[in-house]
Structure formats: C-alpha cells, structure tokens
Amino acid sequence: MRVGELFAGIGGFGLAAERVWGAGCVRWASEIEPFACEWYARLFHDVRLYGDVQTLRGADLELVD
C-alpha cells in the first residue's frame, strides 16, 4: 500500500499507516505549519514533504493507492 498525506500535522496518520501496511508506505506528505513540518521530518526521514496544499500539482506527486 502506498499512501500520501494531506494536512499531515506531525504524522499521526502516517504512523498508523506504517503499523498497518509496514514501514515505507508513506510516499509524500503536505503540511504548512513549520513546527509540524519539523517533527514530521524527524519521524519520516525518506518522505518527501511538500508545503502548502494549495501549491500541489497532481503531476508532481508520486502515485498512491
């Protein structure tokens, strides 16, 4: 399972997804709040973290399930 997170916060959904579908299932995330981005990056080193959801383009995102 491959997942992407919108409005990711500090990664609560991502942590739950990894428990269910295994490490590495989160492929990208979007979060605008700097403190949350800092914590998210600490939890998910290999996940591409995008900023404001309003600037996302579907063509730039890896496909997820």
Secondary structure by P-SEA (a helix, b strand, c coil): cccccccccccaaaaaaaaacccccccccccccaaaaaaaaaacccccccccccccccccccccc
